[in-house]
Amino acid sequence: MLVIGREVGEIIMIGDDIRIMVVETRDGVVRFGVDAPRQVSVHRAEVYKRIKAGQKDKTHAI
């Protein structure tokens, strides 16, 4: 895992077209802004796990 230190307003690039900006830090919470192409899904990990679990349930229901 790559660990990068950034301050508010600074950006991390992933490839040529995904930008992650630190928008705010407060009380130990960091808020990010993510700019990515429409075809790239962006989710929090807990939401992504629920989506994947729902897809798995649908394939087993057949």
PDB file of N, CA, C and O in Angstrom:
ATOM      1  N   MET A   1       0.846  -1.180   0.000  1.00  0.00           N
ATOM      2  CA  MET A   1       0.000   0.000   0.000  1.00  0.00           C
ATOM      3  C   MET A   1       0.892   1.244   0.000  1.00  0.00           C
ATOM      4  O   MET A   1       1.830   1.354   0.790  1.00  0.00           O
ATOM      5  N   LEU A   2       0.589   2.148  -0.874  1.00  0.00           N
ATOM      6  CA  LEU A   2       1.274   3.430  -0.930  1.00  0.00           C
ATOM      7  C   LEU A   2       0.569   4.398   0.016  1.00  0.00           C
ATOM      8  O   LEU A   2      -0.645   4.581  -0.075  1.00  0.00           O
ATOM      9  N   VAL A   3       1.311   5.007   0.907  1.00  0.00           N
ATOM     10  CA  VAL A   3       0.751   5.988   1.838  1.00  0.00           C
ATOM     11  C   VAL A   3       1.297   7.356   1.450  1.00  0.00           C
ATOM     12  O   VAL A   3       2.510   7.553   1.375  1.00  0.00           O
ATOM     13  N   ILE A   4       0.382   8.308   1.202  1.00  0.00           N
ATOM     14  CA  ILE A   4       0.762   9.636   0.729  1.00  0.00           C
ATOM     15  C   ILE A   4       0.185  10.678   1.678  1.00  0.00           C
ATOM     16  O   ILE A   4      -1.006  10.652   1.988  1.00  0.00           O
ATOM     17  N   GLY A   5       1.018  11.582   2.129  1.00  0.00           N
ATOM     18  CA  GLY A   5       0.539  12.687   2.954  1.00  0.00           C
ATOM     19  C   GLY A   5       0.096  13.841   2.058  1.00  0.00           C
ATOM     20  O   GLY A   5       0.819  14.220   1.137  1.00  0.00           O
ATOM     21  N   ARG A   6      -1.067  14.396   2.314  1.00  0.00           N
ATOM     22  CA  ARG A   6      -1.597  15.527   1.552  1.00  0.00           C
ATOM     23  C   ARG A   6      -2.254  16.495   2.518  1.00  0.00           C
ATOM     24  O   ARG A   6      -2.690  16.107   3.602  1.00  0.00           O
ATOM     25  N   GLU A   7      -2.321  17.739   2.124  1.00  0.00           N
ATOM     26  CA  GLU A   7      -3.015  18.761   2.897  1.00  0.00           C
ATOM     27  C   GLU A   7      -4.262  19.198   2.135  1.00  0.00           C
ATOM     28  O   GLU A   7      -4.421  18.880   0.956  1.00  0.00           O
ATOM     29  N   VAL A   8      -5.146  19.928   2.816  1.00  0.00           N
ATOM     30  CA  VAL A   8      -6.386  20.396   2.196  1.00  0.00           C
ATOM     31  C   VAL A   8      -6.059  21.138   0.900  1.00  0.00           C
ATOM     32  O   VAL A   8      -5.182  22.001   0.866  1.00  0.00           O
ATOM     33  N   GLY A   9      -6.776  20.786  -0.157  1.00  0.00           N
ATOM     34  CA  GLY A   9      -6.599  21.422  -1.453  1.00  0.00           C
ATOM     35  C   GLY A   9      -5.608  20.699  -2.350  1.00  0.00           C
ATOM     36  O   GLY A   9      -5.549  20.979  -3.547  1.00  0.00           O
ATOM     37  N   GLU A  10      -4.827  19.777  -1.798  1.00  0.00           N
ATOM     38  CA  GLU A  10      -3.859  19.041  -2.606  1.00  0.00           C
ATOM     39  C   GLU A  10      -4.514  17.828  -3.249  1.00  0.00           C
ATOM     40  O   GLU A  10      -5.507  17.305  -2.744  1.00  0.00           O
ATOM     41  N   ILE A  11      -3.948  17.385  -4.367  1.00  0.00           N
ATOM     42  CA  ILE A  11      -4.569  16.359  -5.208  1.00  0.00           C
ATOM     43  C   ILE A  11      -3.642  15.168  -5.383  1.00  0.00           C
ATOM     44  O   ILE A  11      -2.422  15.315  -5.444  1.00  0.00           O
ATOM     45  N   ILE A  12      -4.239  13.996  -5.461  1.00  0.00           N
ATOM     46  CA  ILE A  12      -3.550  12.761  -5.837  1.00  0.00           C
ATOM     47  C   ILE A  12      -4.133  12.326  -7.176  1.00  0.00           C
ATOM     48  O   ILE A  12      -5.351  12.322  -7.352  1.00  0.00           O
ATOM     49  N   MET A  13      -3.277  11.963  -8.110  1.00  0.00           N
ATOM     50  CA  MET A  13      -3.725  11.472  -9.419  1.00  0.00           C
ATOM     51  C   MET A  13      -3.594   9.953  -9.466  1.00  0.00           C
ATOM     52  O   MET A  13      -2.599   9.393  -9.005  1.00  0.00           O
ATOM     53  N   ILE A  14      -4.598   9.295 -10.022  1.00  0.00           N
ATOM     54  CA  ILE A  14      -4.548   7.857 -10.292  1.00  0.00           C
ATOM     55  C   ILE A  14      -4.697   7.719 -11.791  1.00  0.00           C
ATOM     56  O   ILE A  14      -5.752   8.014 -12.352  1.00  0.00           O
ATOM     57  N   GLY A  15      -3.644   7.273 -12.432  1.00  0.00           N
ATOM     58  CA  GLY A  15      -3.643   7.241 -13.885  1.00  0.00           C
ATOM     59  C   GLY A  15      -3.727   8.661 -14.416  1.00  0.00           C
ATOM     60  O   GLY A  15      -3.285   9.612 -13.772  1.00  0.00           O
ATOM     61  N   ASP A  16      -4.307   8.785 -15.613  1.00  0.00           N
ATOM     62  CA  ASP A  16      -4.404  10.100 -16.249  1.00  0.00           C
ATOM     63  C   ASP A  16      -5.713  10.824 -15.962  1.00  0.00           C
ATOM     64  O   ASP A  16      -5.813  12.028 -16.195  1.00  0.00           O
ATOM     65  N   ASP A  17      -6.730  10.099 -15.455  1.00  0.00           N
ATOM     66  CA  ASP A  17      -8.052  10.720 -15.416  1.00  0.00           C
ATOM     67  C   ASP A  17      -8.816  10.572 -14.105  1.00  0.00           C
ATOM     68  O   ASP A  17     -10.014  10.852 -14.068  1.00  0.00           O
ATOM     69  N   ILE A  18      -8.163  10.141 -13.033  1.00  0.00           N
ATOM     70  CA  ILE A  18      -8.828  10.075 -11.733  1.00  0.00           C
ATOM     71  C   ILE A  18      -8.066  10.979 -10.774  1.00  0.00           C
ATOM     72  O   ILE A  18      -6.869  10.807 -10.541  1.00  0.00           O
ATOM     73  N   ARG A  19      -8.799  11.952 -10.223  1.00  0.00           N
ATOM     74  CA  ARG A  19      -8.209  12.920  -9.290  1.00  0.00           C
ATOM     75  C   ARG A  19      -8.900  12.792  -7.944  1.00  0.00           C
ATOM     76  O   ARG A  19     -10.127  12.740  -7.868  1.00  0.00           O
ATOM     77  N   ILE A  20      -8.104  12.743  -6.884  1.00  0.00           N
ATOM     78  CA  ILE A  20      -8.641  12.709  -5.528  1.00  0.00           C
ATOM     79  C   ILE A  20      -8.089  13.920  -4.791  1.00  0.00           C
ATOM     80  O   ILE A  20      -6.876  14.071  -4.644  1.00  0.00           O
ATOM     81  N   MET A  21      -8.993  14.782  -4.328  1.00  0.00           N
ATOM     82  CA  MET A  21      -8.579  16.008  -3.636  1.00  0.00           C
ATOM     83  C   MET A  21      -8.997  15.935  -2.170  1.00  0.00           C
ATOM     84  O   MET A  21     -10.111  15.516  -1.856  1.00  0.00           O
ATOM     85  N   VAL A  22      -8.109  16.340  -1.286  1.00  0.00           N
ATOM     86  CA  VAL A  22      -8.458  16.482   0.125  1.00  0.00           C
ATOM     87  C   VAL A  22      -9.256  17.780   0.244  1.00  0.00           C
ATOM     88  O   VAL A  22      -8.737  18.870   0.003  1.00  0.00           O
ATOM     89  N   VAL A  23     -10.514  17.641   0.618  1.00  0.00           N
ATOM     90  CA  VAL A  23     -11.421  18.795   0.686  1.00  0.00           C
ATOM     91  C   VAL A  23     -11.434  19.402   2.088  1.00  0.00           C
ATOM     92  O   VAL A  23     -11.474  20.622   2.244  1.00  0.00           O
ATOM     93  N   GLU A  24     -11.398  18.531   3.115  1.00  0.00           N
ATOM     94  CA  GLU A  24     -11.524  19.032   4.481  1.00  0.00           C
ATOM     95  C   GLU A  24     -10.997  17.987   5.452  1.00  0.00           C
ATOM     96  O   GLU A  24     -11.125  16.787   5.209  1.00  0.00           O
ATOM     97  N   THR A  25     -10.412  18.434   6.539  1.00  0.00           N
ATOM     98  CA  THR A  25     -10.077  17.562   7.665  1.00  0.00           C
ATOM     99  C   THR A  25     -10.623  18.217   8.921  1.00  0.00           C
ATOM    100  O   THR A  25     -10.407  19.405   9.162  1.00  0.00           O
ATOM    101  N   ARG A  26     -11.337  17.423   9.725  1.00  0.00           N
ATOM    102  CA  ARG A  26     -11.910  17.969  10.953  1.00  0.00           C
ATOM    103  C   ARG A  26     -12.173  16.834  11.933  1.00  0.00           C
ATOM    104  O   ARG A  26     -12.786  15.830  11.571  1.00  0.00           O
ATOM    105  N   ASP A  27     -11.724  16.984  13.140  1.00  0.00           N
ATOM    106  CA  ASP A  27     -11.970  16.012  14.213  1.00  0.00           C
ATOM    107  C   ASP A  27     -11.584  14.592  13.804  1.00  0.00           C
ATOM    108  O   ASP A  27     -12.310  13.646  14.108  1.00  0.00           O
ATOM    109  N   GLY A  28     -10.463  14.432  13.125  1.00  0.00           N
ATOM    110  CA  GLY A  28      -9.986  13.110  12.740  1.00  0.00           C
ATOM    111  C   GLY A  28     -10.665  12.516  11.529  1.00  0.00           C
ATOM    112  O   GLY A  28     -10.443  11.348  11.208  1.00  0.00           O
ATOM    113  N   VAL A  29     -11.499  13.302  10.840  1.00  0.00           N
ATOM    114  CA  VAL A  29     -12.196  12.829   9.636  1.00  0.00           C
ATOM    115  C   VAL A  29     -11.658  13.583   8.428  1.00  0.00           C
ATOM    116  O   VAL A  29     -11.505  14.804   8.463  1.00  0.00           O
ATOM    117  N   VAL A  30     -11.375  12.852   7.371  1.00  0.00           N
ATOM    118  CA  VAL A  30     -10.887  13.455   6.132  1.00  0.00           C
ATOM    119  C   VAL A  30     -11.989  13.344   5.085  1.00  0.00           C
ATOM    120  O   VAL A  30     -12.552  12.267   4.890  1.00  0.00           O
ATOM    121  N   ARG A  31     -12.297  14.433   4.420  1.00  0.00           N
ATOM    122  CA  ARG A  31     -13.278  14.419   3.329  1.00  0.00           C
ATOM    123  C   ARG A  31     -12.530  14.567   2.020  1.00  0.00           C
ATOM    124  O   ARG A  31     -11.691  15.454   1.865  1.00  0.00           O
ATOM    125  N   PHE A  32     -12.845  13.682   1.072  1.00  0.00           N
ATOM    126  CA  PHE A  32     -12.207  13.685  -0.233  1.00  0.00           C
ATOM    127  C   PHE A  32     -13.205  14.058  -1.305  1.00  0.00           C
ATOM    128  O   PHE A  32     -14.401  13.801  -1.169  1.00  0.00           O
ATOM    129  N   GLY A  33     -12.719  14.659  -2.364  1.00  0.00           N
ATOM    130  CA  GLY A  33     -13.500  14.840  -3.581  1.00  0.00           C
ATOM    131  C   GLY A  33     -12.871  13.943  -4.637  1.00  0.00           C
ATOM    132  O   GLY A  33     -11.652  13.940  -4.804  1.00  0.00           O
ATOM    133  N   VAL A  34     -13.688  13.188  -5.345  1.00  0.00           N
ATOM    134  CA  VAL A  34     -13.187  12.276  -6.366  1.00  0.00           C
ATOM    135  C   VAL A  34     -13.732  12.704  -7.717  1.00  0.00           C
ATOM    136  O   VAL A  34     -14.942  12.845  -7.893  1.00  0.00           O
ATOM    137  N   ASP A  35     -12.842  12.906  -8.657  1.00  0.00           N
ATOM    138  CA  ASP A  35     -13.212  13.265 -10.024  1.00  0.00           C
ATOM    139  C   ASP A  35     -12.742  12.120 -10.916  1.00  0.00           C
ATOM    140  O   ASP A  35     -11.542  11.905 -11.089  1.00  0.00           O
ATOM    141  N   ALA A  36     -13.706  11.385 -11.481  1.00  0.00           N
ATOM    142  CA  ALA A  36     -13.383  10.217 -12.305  1.00  0.00           C
ATOM    143  C   ALA A  36     -14.352  10.150 -13.480  1.00  0.00           C
ATOM    144  O   ALA A  36     -15.447  10.709 -13.418  1.00  0.00           O
ATOM    145  N   PRO A  37     -13.951   9.467 -14.547  1.00  0.00           N
ATOM    146  CA  PRO A  37     -14.871   9.292 -15.680  1.00  0.00           C
ATOM    147  C   PRO A  37     -16.150   8.581 -15.240  1.00  0.00           C
ATOM    148  O   PRO A  37     -16.143   7.810 -14.281  1.00  0.00           O
ATOM    149  N   ARG A  38     -17.240   8.848 -15.948  1.00  0.00           N
ATOM    150  CA  ARG A  38     -18.532   8.253 -15.590  1.00  0.00           C
ATOM    151  C   ARG A  38     -18.515   6.731 -15.564  1.00  0.00           C
ATOM    152  O   ARG A  38     -19.253   6.119 -14.792  1.00  0.00           O
ATOM    153  N   GLN A  39     -17.684   6.115 -16.394  1.00  0.00           N
ATOM    154  CA  GLN A  39     -17.665   4.651 -16.452  1.00  0.00           C
ATOM    155  C   GLN A  39     -16.903   4.022 -15.284  1.00  0.00           C
ATOM    156  O   GLN A  39     -16.878   2.798 -15.159  1.00  0.00           O
ATOM    157  N   VAL A  40     -16.285   4.832 -14.433  1.00  0.00           N
ATOM    158  CA  VAL A  40     -15.566   4.330 -13.257  1.00  0.00           C
ATOM    159  C   VAL A  40     -16.472   4.485 -12.040  1.00  0.00           C
ATOM    160  O   VAL A  40     -16.868   5.597 -11.691  1.00  0.00           O
ATOM    161  N   SER A  41     -16.799   3.365 -11.396  1.00  0.00           N
ATOM    162  CA  SER A  41     -17.622   3.396 -10.185  1.00  0.00           C
ATOM    163  C   SER A  41     -16.757   3.806  -9.002  1.00  0.00           C
ATOM    164  O   SER A  41     -15.632   3.331  -8.847  1.00  0.00           O
ATOM    165  N   VAL A  42     -17.290   4.688  -8.174  1.00  0.00           N
ATOM    166  CA  VAL A  42     -16.582   5.128  -6.972  1.00  0.00           C
ATOM    167  C   VAL A  42     -17.534   4.954  -5.793  1.00  0.00           C
ATOM    168  O   VAL A  42     -18.603   5.563  -5.759  1.00  0.00           O
ATOM    169  N   HIS A  43     -17.145   4.117  -4.819  1.00  0.00           N
ATOM    170  CA  HIS A  43     -17.972   3.838  -3.647  1.00  0.00           C
ATOM    171  C   HIS A  43     -17.102   3.758  -2.408  1.00  0.00           C
ATOM    172  O   HIS A  43     -15.915   3.447  -2.497  1.00  0.00           O
ATOM    173  N   ARG A  44     -17.690   4.039  -1.252  1.00  0.00           N
ATOM    174  CA  ARG A  44     -17.030   3.719   0.013  1.00  0.00           C
ATOM    175  C   ARG A  44     -16.956   2.199   0.109  1.00  0.00           C
ATOM    176  O   ARG A  44     -17.795   1.506  -0.467  1.00  0.00           O
ATOM    177  N   ALA A  45     -15.972   1.672   0.822  1.00  0.00           N
ATOM    178  CA  ALA A  45     -15.761   0.221   0.890  1.00  0.00           C
ATOM    179  C   ALA A  45     -16.989  -0.516   1.407  1.00  0.00           C
ATOM    180  O   ALA A  45     -17.330  -1.579   0.887  1.00  0.00           O
ATOM    181  N   GLU A  46     -17.665   0.029   2.424  1.00  0.00           N
ATOM    182  CA  GLU A  46     -18.819  -0.679   2.986  1.00  0.00           C
ATOM    183  C   GLU A  46     -19.974  -0.742   1.988  1.00  0.00           C
ATOM    184  O   GLU A  46     -20.717  -1.724   1.972  1.00  0.00           O
ATOM    185  N   VAL A  47     -20.136   0.278   1.164  1.00  0.00           N
ATOM    186  CA  VAL A  47     -21.171   0.274   0.122  1.00  0.00           C
ATOM    187  C   VAL A  47     -20.789  -0.719  -0.979  1.00  0.00           C
ATOM    188  O   VAL A  47     -21.637  -1.474  -1.456  1.00  0.00           O
ATOM    189  N   TYR A  48     -19.540  -0.720  -1.373  1.00  0.00           N
ATOM    190  CA  TYR A  48     -19.049  -1.641  -2.401  1.00  0.00           C
ATOM    191  C   TYR A  48     -19.284  -3.094  -1.977  1.00  0.00           C
ATOM    192  O   TYR A  48     -19.702  -3.915  -2.793  1.00  0.00           O
ATOM    193  N   LYS A  49     -19.018  -3.413  -0.712  1.00  0.00           N
ATOM    194  CA  LYS A  49     -19.228  -4.780  -0.218  1.00  0.00           C
ATOM    195  C   LYS A  49     -20.698  -5.171  -0.292  1.00  0.00           C
ATOM    196  O   LYS A  49     -21.013  -6.308  -0.644  1.00  0.00           O
ATOM    197  N   ARG A  50     -21.605  -4.251   0.032  1.00  0.00           N
ATOM    198  CA  ARG A  50     -23.047  -4.548  -0.060  1.00  0.00           C
ATOM    199  C   ARG A  50     -23.458  -4.768  -1.506  1.00  0.00           C
ATOM    200  O   ARG A  50     -24.250  -5.665  -1.795  1.00  0.00           O
ATOM    201  N   ILE A  51     -22.932  -3.965  -2.413  1.00  0.00           N
ATOM    202  CA  ILE A  51     -23.242  -4.125  -3.835  1.00  0.00           C
ATOM    203  C   ILE A  51     -22.790  -5.493  -4.303  1.00  0.00           C
ATOM    204  O   ILE A  51     -23.549  -6.206  -4.960  1.00  0.00           O
ATOM    205  N   LYS A  52     -21.559  -5.871  -3.971  1.00  0.00           N
ATOM    206  CA  LYS A  52     -21.016  -7.167  -4.386  1.00  0.00           C
ATOM    207  C   LYS A  52     -21.788  -8.315  -3.755  1.00  0.00           C
ATOM    208  O   LYS A  52     -22.030  -9.329  -4.409  1.00  0.00           O
ATOM    209  N   ALA A  53     -22.180  -8.171  -2.490  1.00  0.00           N
ATOM    210  CA  ALA A  53     -22.960  -9.217  -1.823  1.00  0.00           C
ATOM    211  C   ALA A  53     -24.313  -9.379  -2.510  1.00  0.00           C
ATOM    212  O   ALA A  53     -24.795 -10.501  -2.668  1.00  0.00           O
ATOM    213  N   GLY A  54     -24.929  -8.275  -2.919  1.00  0.00           N
ATOM    214  CA  GLY A  54     -26.207  -8.334  -3.628  1.00  0.00           C
ATOM    215  C   GLY A  54     -26.072  -9.004  -4.981  1.00  0.00           C
ATOM    216  O   GLY A  54     -26.969  -9.734  -5.401  1.00  0.00           O
ATOM    217  N   GLN A  55     -24.971  -8.768  -5.666  1.00  0.00           N
ATOM    218  CA  GLN A  55     -24.736  -9.413  -6.958  1.00  0.00           C
ATOM    219  C   GLN A  55     -24.525 -10.910  -6.772  1.00  0.00           C
ATOM    220  O   GLN A  55     -24.984 -11.713  -7.584  1.00  0.00           O
ATOM    221  N   LYS A  56     -23.834 -11.282  -5.707  1.00  0.00           N
ATOM    222  CA  LYS A  56     -23.587 -12.701  -5.431  1.00  0.00           C
ATOM    223  C   LYS A  56     -24.910 -13.407  -5.129  1.00  0.00           C
ATOM    224  O   LYS A  56     -25.143 -14.518  -5.606  1.00  0.00           O
ATOM    225  N   ASP A  57     -25.784 -12.761  -4.335  1.00  0.00           N
ATOM    226  CA  ASP A  57     -27.080 -13.339  -4.007  1.00  0.00           C
ATOM    227  C   ASP A  57     -27.908 -13.566  -5.264  1.00  0.00           C
ATOM    228  O   ASP A  57     -28.583 -14.589  -5.376  1.00  0.00           O
ATOM    229  N   LYS A  58     -27.872 -12.640  -6.206  1.00  0.00           N
ATOM    230  CA  LYS A  58     -28.657 -12.763  -7.438  1.00  0.00           C
ATOM    231  C   LYS A  58     -28.160 -13.924  -8.289  1.00  0.00           C
ATOM    232  O   LYS A  58     -28.969 -14.615  -8.909  1.00  0.00           O
ATOM    233  N   THR A  59     -26.851 -14.155  -8.334  1.00  0.00           N
ATOM    234  CA  THR A  59     -26.331 -15.255  -9.156  1.00  0.00           C
ATOM    235  C   THR A  59     -26.656 -16.598  -8.530  1.00  0.00           C
ATOM    236  O   THR A  59     -26.804 -17.586  -9.250  1.00  0.00           O
ATOM    237  N   HIS A  60     -26.771 -16.663  -7.207  1.00  0.00           N
ATOM    238  CA  HIS A  60     -27.107 -17.925  -6.543  1.00  0.00           C
ATOM    239  C   HIS A  60     -28.608 -18.199  -6.557  1.00  0.00           C
ATOM    240  O   HIS A  60     -29.030 -19.331  -6.323  1.00  0.00           O
ATOM    241  N   ALA A  61     -29.408 -17.189  -6.827  1.00  0.00           N
ATOM    242  CA  ALA A  61     -30.863 -17.351  -6.831  1.00  0.00           C
ATOM    243  C   ALA A  61     -31.356 -18.018  -8.101  1.00  0.00           C
ATOM    244  O   ALA A  61     -32.507 -18.453  -8.153  1.00  0.00           O
ATOM    245  N   ILE A  62     -30.531 -18.111  -9.117  1.00  0.00           N
ATOM    246  CA  ILE A  62     -30.965 -18.668 -10.408  1.00  0.00           C
ATOM    247  C   ILE A  62     -31.100 -20.156 -10.338  1.00  0.00           C
ATOM    248  O   ILE A  62     -31.455 -20.791 -11.331  1.00  0.00           O
TER     249      ILE A  62
END
